[in-house]
C-alpha cells in the first residue's frame, strides 16, 4: 500500500473510531436526560417556595416594624401594616382597624373605603374607634345592602316578566284554538294592538285600498264541524278596528 493510501486509510479509521466514540449509548442517555429534567423542576419549584417564604418573612417583619412605629409615627406604621396585612392572621381585624382609623381621620376616604370593603370581604368584625371610620363603615354596609336589594328586585322583576310573557304566550295559544264563533267574538271591534295582545303577531298582513288592512293567521280558529283548525283566518280592519273575520 502506498504511503498516500495508508495515510488515507488511517485517517478514515481514525474518523470512524471518533464517530463511534462520540455516539451516546442509549442505555445511559435516558436516565441522564430524566435527571436533568428533574433537577430543573426542583430548581423551579424550590425557587418559588423560597420566594414565597421570603415574602411571608417580609410581611411579618413589616408587621413588627409597624407595631414599633404606631405609637409615635402612625402614618409610617400604617404603610407597614398594609404591607404586612396578608400575614396578620388572627390580628387582621386589629391591623385593619388601625389602617382605616388613620386613613379616614386623614381624609383619605377612597383609601379608607377600600380597606373597609376588604374587611367586609374577609368577614372580619372590626371595632373602629374614630367617628369617621365608623361612619364610613356604616356607609359601605348601607351601599352594599342597597346594591343587593336592587339586584334582588331586578331579578324578581325579570322573573315576573318571564312569567307574564309565558302566560301571555299561553293565552295567545288558547285564543287561537277557540271555536270560530268565539274567535270572531274575541276580535270583532278590537284595535290592532288589542288583536296583537289576543292573538300575537299575524303570519301575513296586507293593505288594500278601499278594504282597509287585512291580517292573516294560519292554523287558527277551530271548525266546530271537523274539529280542525282553519287553514287561514282573515281579519279585516276598517277605521282602526276589526269589522270582519273570514275563515278560509
C-alpha positions, 0 to 999 in steps of 0.5 A: 500500500502506498504511503498516500493510501495508508495515510488515507486509510488511517485517517478514515479509521481514525474518523470512524473510531471518533464517530463511534466514540462520540455516539451516546449509548442509549442505555445511559442517555435516558436516565441522564436526560430524566435527571436533568429534567428533574433537577430543573423542576426542583430548581423551579419549584424550590425557587418559588417556595423560597420566594414565597417564604421570603415574602411571608418573612417580609410581611411579618417583619413589616408587621413588627416594624409597624407595631414599633412605629404606631405609637409615635409615627402612625402614618409610617406604621400604617404603610407597614401594616398594609404591607404586612396585612396578608400575614396578620392572621388572627390580628387582621381585624386589629391591623385593619382597624388601625389602617382605616382609623388613620386613613379616614381621620386623614381624609383619605376616604377612597383609601379608607373605603377600600380597606373597609370593603376588604374587611367586609370581604374577609368577614372580619368584625372590626371595632373602629374607634374614630367617628369617621371610620365608623361612619364610613363603615356604616356607609359601605354596609348601607351601599352594599345592602342597597346594591343587593336589594336592587339586584334582588328586585331586578331579578324578581322583576325579570322573573315576573316578566318571564312569567307574564310573557309565558302566560301571555304566550299561553293565552295567545295559544288558547285564543287561537284554538277557540271555536270560530264563533268565539274567535270572531267574538274575541276580535270583532271591534278590537284595535290592532294592538288589542288583536296583537295582545289576543292573538300575537303577531299575524303570519301575513298582513296586507293593505288594500285600498278601499278594504282597509288592512287585512291580517292573516293567521294560519292554523287558527280558529277551530271548525266546530264541524271537523274539529280542525283548525282553519287553514287561514283566518282573515281579519279585516280592519276598517277605521282602526278596528276589526269589522270582519273575520273570514275563515278560509 
